[in-house]
Structures are given as C-alpha cells and as structure tokens.
C-alpha cells in the first residue's frame, strides 16, 4: 500500500471512530481544564455528538458498551456506580467541593492490633492498583522475606475517575472476600488525569478543587472497604513525579487527596515514594541504586517504572511492612 493510501485509510478510521464514539469525545473534552484545547475539542465533539444521536449512529457503541457490562455512557445514570454513590456519603460534613480541615489521627478509631506472622504463617499482602503495579507487585513478591507472602492484582487502564468503566469499590469487596489480605498496598492514578462525571451528570474538570475533593472522597471509600474498620492495614503509595508537566500537576493533586484520605481512615497510611523515586522531588530517568550503580528507573512514557525502578520502590514498602509487623 502506498503512503498516501495508508494515510487516507488512517484518516478514514479516525473519522469513523470519532463518529461512532462522539459521546466519549464530549466526555473527554468536558473534563479538560479550561483553555484552547478544551474549546477546540468541544467545538467539534458537541455538534458531532448531536448529529450522531439524531441519526442513531451511536447505537453500536451503546450496544457494545452494555454487552460488555458497562453502563450506557449516554444514559442519565452513567456514573451511578457504588464508588460514585458512596463517595457522596464519605464525608457527611462536606458541602460541594469545599475542603474540610484535616482530621487528626488520634480522633480516628484506633486500628486493630496486629498478629505476629511467621514463615509457616506469613503475612498476607495484596499489591493492587493500575498498571503501575505491573512491575512493583512481582518485585515485592520476589524480594520479600519468608514471613511475607505477596500477591498482585493489576487492573490495567483503571482508576477512581471512571467507575463506569471499572468500579474499584465493587472489586475491592471481591478482593477482601476472595483473598483475605492482611495488608493492602495500593498505587493507582496514572489514568486519572481526566474529568470526573458526577452521578447527576456534572463534570468536574481535572485538577480543579472540586475534582480533588471528589477524588479524596472516592479514595476514602476504597480505604474503608480495604481496612474494614482497622482490621487490615492499607498502604496507599504516592505517585512518583511524571515527565509531563501537565500530568505531574494532576499527580500532585492526587497525592494530596489520597494523603488526606488516609488521615481519615483507621488502619490506612499514605506512603510517600517521591523521595525514593525522584531527584529532590523532580522527575529523573536515572537514579543510583543501593550498590552505587546508575540505573534507568522510568520507562519511555515517563510514568511507569522499569524493573530497577520497581526494586527501588519495593525497598521502602517492604521496610514499612517489616517495621509495622516487627518482622525479621
């Protein structure tokens, strides 16, 4: 095939995709921060979506979405998931997107006492989250002491922003009943740099104060499910700096939100990996490992960890588990 025909084919495919998935284009545009890019995307997407809806060209997308178990993206209850619904009740004293004063740890119900794991009855650890756990989870499992047994449950392309695509609240309950972990190590957010759609259809632009407040409430919901009133320990890991300045800004807000959430949940703790995976808080591709070697810690996308990066990240996680349970 000639280059010209290939280019025309790609353009035709993109045009067809835009027509069939115009509602997704509108959703993405409405979630963007104010600016020229948002205006351009919505300027194209909204008229296109009205046309496709009138001509019923969006029916294949709606049928496929329903067939795969996801809510209708054009329906009134597109985000009526357990996570979105429960988030509205996570902080009864909060109104709108206003921040609450941080609650002191001593005002939270104390977590349950910990048992003493052994090599024959090791600590049950679940490493879970989005694709950021893909290398971290197995690395923890491969370097853990005999008194720790770790499993990994990676859910690619998921996060807290789109529970209509994957509801972490529902999945967290399944993890607890199916795996019965004593400690849950969580890292996610790489896919969450987008607007949040509320159950009433309101769009919270990514990075806004209202968006951060909702993100905190959703993190509280998850931490409460996993911690079960302090009977389990939850360690929510920070997102390391991203190469992209825009994405890094979103990551900073997510870290603030999840750190604040952990302060409100018994048995939950925010574990900051940024000192370990950055150069004085700034993004870097290379760091020096424990043996003094300069190692590549980030992949090409400037977000995910290489195996060497996962080894660096696993060390403080295992150290925290060891200290918390007084392991040897």
C-alpha positions in Angstrom: 0.0 0.0 0.0 1.3 3.5 -0.9 2.0 6.0 1.8 -0.9 8.2 0.5 -3.4 5.4 0.6 -2.2 4.4 4.1 -2.6 8.0 5.3 -6.1 8.1 3.8 -7.0 4.8 5.5 -5.8 6.0 8.9 -7.7 9.3 8.5 -10.9 7.4 7.5 -10.6 5.1 10.5 -10.1 8.0 12.9 -13.1 9.8 11.3 -15.3 6.7 11.7 -14.1 6.3 15.3 -15.0 9.9 16.0 -18.5 9.4 14.6 -19.2 6.2 16.5 -17.7 7.4 19.8 -18.7 11.0 19.8 -20.1 10.8 23.3 -16.7 9.8 24.6 -15.1 12.8 22.8 -17.6 15.1 24.6 -16.9 13.4 28.0 -13.1 13.8 27.5 -13.5 17.5 26.4 -15.7 18.5 29.3 -13.2 17.0 31.7 -10.3 19.0 30.3 -9.1 22.2 32.1 -10.3 25.5 30.6 -8.2 26.5 27.6 -7.9 26.5 23.9 -7.6 22.7 23.6 -10.8 22.2 25.6 -12.7 24.7 23.4 -11.4 23.1 20.2 -12.3 19.5 21.3 -15.8 20.5 22.4 -16.3 22.7 19.4 -16.0 19.6 17.2 -17.4 17.0 19.6 -20.7 18.5 20.7 -22.1 19.2 17.2 -20.9 15.8 16.0 -22.5 14.1 19.0 -25.8 15.8 18.3 -25.7 14.7 14.7 -24.8 11.1 15.6 -27.5 10.9 18.2 -30.1 12.2 15.8 -29.1 9.8 13.1 -28.7 7.0 15.8 -25.1 6.3 14.7 -24.2 6.0 18.3 -26.3 2.8 18.8 -23.4 0.3 18.0 -21.3 1.9 20.7 -24.1 1.9 23.2 -25.0 -1.8 22.5 -21.4 -2.9 22.8 -20.9 -0.9 26.0 -23.9 -2.6 27.5 -22.9 -6.0 26.2 -19.5 -5.7 28.0 -21.2 -4.9 31.3 -20.6 -1.1 31.4 -23.3 1.5 31.9 -24.7 3.3 28.9 -22.3 6.4 28.5 -25.2 8.5 27.2 -27.6 7.5 29.9 -28.7 9.6 32.9 -27.0 7.1 35.3 -23.7 6.8 33.5 -21.8 7.1 36.8 -24.2 5.6 39.3 -21.6 3.2 40.5 -21.0 2.1 44.0 -17.8 4.2 44.2 -19.5 7.3 42.9 -22.6 6.9 45.1 -20.7 6.0 48.3 -18.3 9.0 47.8 -21.2 11.4 48.3 -21.6 10.0 51.8 -17.9 9.6 52.6 -17.7 13.0 54.4 -21.1 14.0 55.7 -19.8 17.4 56.9 -18.5 18.4 53.4 -20.5 20.6 51.1 -19.8 20.8 47.4 -16.1 20.8 46.7 -15.1 22.7 49.9 -12.1 21.2 51.8 -12.6 20.0 55.3 -9.9 20.6 58.0 -7.6 17.6 58.2 -8.8 15.2 60.8 -6.1 14.3 63.4 -5.1 10.7 63.5 -5.9 10.5 67.3 -9.5 11.4 66.6 -9.9 8.3 64.3 -10.9 4.9 65.8 -7.8 3.0 66.6 -6.8 0.2 64.3 -6.9 -3.4 65.5 -3.7 -4.9 67.0 -1.5 -6.9 64.6 -0.6 -10.6 64.9 2.9 -11.9 64.6 3.4 -13.6 61.2 5.8 -16.5 60.8 7.5 -18.3 58.0 4.8 -21.0 58.2 2.0 -18.5 58.5 3.3 -15.4 56.6 1.7 -12.0 56.4 -0.8 -11.9 53.6 -0.1 -8.9 51.4 -2.1 -7.8 48.3 -0.4 -5.4 45.9 -3.1 -3.8 43.7 -4.0 -0.9 41.5 -3.5 0.1 37.9 -0.6 -0.7 35.5 1.9 0.9 38.0 1.7 -2.3 40.0 2.7 -4.5 37.0 6.4 -4.4 37.9 6.1 -3.4 41.5 4.0 -6.3 42.7 6.1 -9.1 41.3 9.3 -7.3 42.6 7.9 -7.2 46.1 6.9 -10.8 45.8 10.4 -11.8 44.6 12.3 -9.9 47.3 10.1 -10.4 50.3 11.3 -12.2 53.4 9.9 -15.6 54.3 7.5 -14.0 56.8 5.6 -12.2 53.9 3.6 -13.6 51.1 2.6 -11.1 48.5 0.1 -11.4 45.6 -0.5 -8.9 42.8 -3.8 -7.9 41.3 -3.2 -5.4 38.4 -6.2 -3.8 36.7 -4.9 -2.0 33.6 -6.5 1.2 32.4 -8.5 1.7 35.6 -8.6 4.4 38.4 -11.0 6.4 40.5 -12.2 8.8 37.8 -14.1 6.3 35.7 -16.0 3.8 37.9 -18.5 3.5 35.0 -15.7 1.7 33.2 -14.3 -0.2 36.3 -15.8 0.1 39.8 -12.9 -0.3 42.3 -15.4 -0.3 45.2 -17.1 -3.4 44.0 -13.8 -5.0 43.1 -12.2 -4.2 46.5 -15.0 -6.1 48.2 -14.3 -9.1 46.0 -10.6 -8.9 46.8 -11.3 -8.9 50.5 -13.7 -11.9 50.4 -11.7 -13.8 47.8 -8.1 -13.2 49.1 -8.5 -12.1 52.7 -5.3 -10.0 52.8 -4.0 -8.5 56.0 -2.2 -5.7 54.2 -3.1 -4.0 51.0 -0.5 -2.0 49.1 -2.2 0.3 46.6 -0.9 2.5 43.8 -3.1 4.0 41.0 -3.8 7.2 39.3 -1.9 7.0 36.0 -5.1 7.0 34.1 -6.9 9.6 36.2 -5.8 12.9 34.6 -9.3 13.5 33.3 -12.6 15.0 34.4 -14.9 13.3 36.9 -18.6 12.8 35.9 -20.8 13.0 39.0 -24.0 10.9 39.2 -26.1 13.9 38.4 -24.1 14.5 35.2 -21.9 17.4 36.5 -18.4 17.4 35.1 -15.6 18.2 37.5 -12.6 19.4 35.4 -9.4 17.6 36.0 -7.1 19.3 38.6 -9.8 21.6 40.0 -10.5 21.9 43.7 -13.9 20.2 43.3 -12.2 17.4 41.4 -9.6 16.9 44.1 -12.2 16.9 46.8 -14.2 14.2 45.0 -11.0 12.2 44.4 -10.3 12.3 48.1 -13.8 11.1 48.9 -13.5 8.2 46.5 -10.2 7.2 48.0 -11.8 7.3 51.4 -14.4 4.8 50.2 -11.8 2.4 48.9 -9.6 2.6 52.0 -12.6 2.0 54.3 -13.5 -1.2 52.3 -10.0 -2.5 52.4 -9.2 -1.6 56.0 -12.5 -3.0 57.4 -12.6 -0.6 60.3 -8.9 -1.0 61.0 -8.8 -4.8 60.9 -6.5 -4.6 57.9 -3.7 -2.2 57.0 -3.8 -0.2 53.8 -0.7 1.5 52.4 -1.5 3.9 49.6 1.6 4.7 47.7 2.3 8.1 46.2 2.5 8.7 42.5 6.1 9.5 41.6 6.8 12.7 39.5 5.8 12.3 35.9 7.9 13.7 33.0 4.9 15.6 31.6 4.4 18.8 33.4 0.6 18.6 33.0 0.3 15.1 34.2 2.7 15.8 37.1 0.3 18.6 38.2 -2.6 16.1 38.3 -0.4 13.6 40.1 0.4 16.2 42.8 -3.3 16.8 43.4 -4.0 13.1 43.6 -1.2 12.7 46.1 -2.6 15.5 48.2 -6.1 13.9 48.0 -5.0 10.3 48.9 -2.8 11.5 51.7 -5.7 13.5 53.2 -8.0 10.4 52.7 -5.6 8.2 54.6 -5.7 10.5 57.6 -9.5 9.8 57.9 -9.4 6.0 57.8 -8.3 3.7 60.6 -5.6 1.4 59.5 -4.8 3.4 56.4 -1.4 5.1 55.8 0.0 7.2 52.9 3.5 6.0 52.0 5.4 8.7 50.1 7.7 7.2 47.5 8.7 10.5 45.9 11.9 10.9 47.9 12.9 7.4 46.6 11.9 7.9 43.0 12.9 11.4 42.2 15.8 13.8 42.2 15.0 16.1 45.2 11.3 16.0 44.2 12.0 16.4 40.4 11.5 13.9 37.7 14.5 11.9 36.6 15.1 8.9 34.4 18.2 7.7 36.3 19.0 7.2 40.0 21.7 5.5 41.9 20.8 2.1 43.5 21.9 0.6 46.7 25.1 -0.8 45.1 26.1 2.6 43.7 25.1 1.9 40.1 23.3 4.4 38.0 20.1 2.7 36.8 17.3 3.6 34.5 14.1 3.7 36.7 11.5 5.0 34.3 10.1 3.7 31.0 9.7 5.7 27.8 6.3 7.1 28.8 7.8 9.0 31.8 5.2 7.4 34.1 5.8 3.7 34.6 8.7 2.0 36.5 11.4 -0.2 35.0 12.4 -3.3 36.9 15.2 -1.3 38.5 12.8 1.4 39.4 10.4 -1.2 40.9 13.3 -2.5 43.0 13.9 1.0 44.4 10.2 1.4 45.1 9.8 -2.1 46.7 12.5 -1.4 49.3 10.6 1.2 51.4 7.4 -0.8 51.1 9.0 -3.9 52.5 10.7 -1.9 55.1 7.4 -0.4 56.2 5.7 -3.9 56.4 8.7 -5.3 58.3 8.5 -2.4 60.9 4.8 -2.5 61.2 4.6 -6.2 62.0 8.0 -6.4 63.7 9.3 -9.0 61.2 12.8 -10.4 61.0 
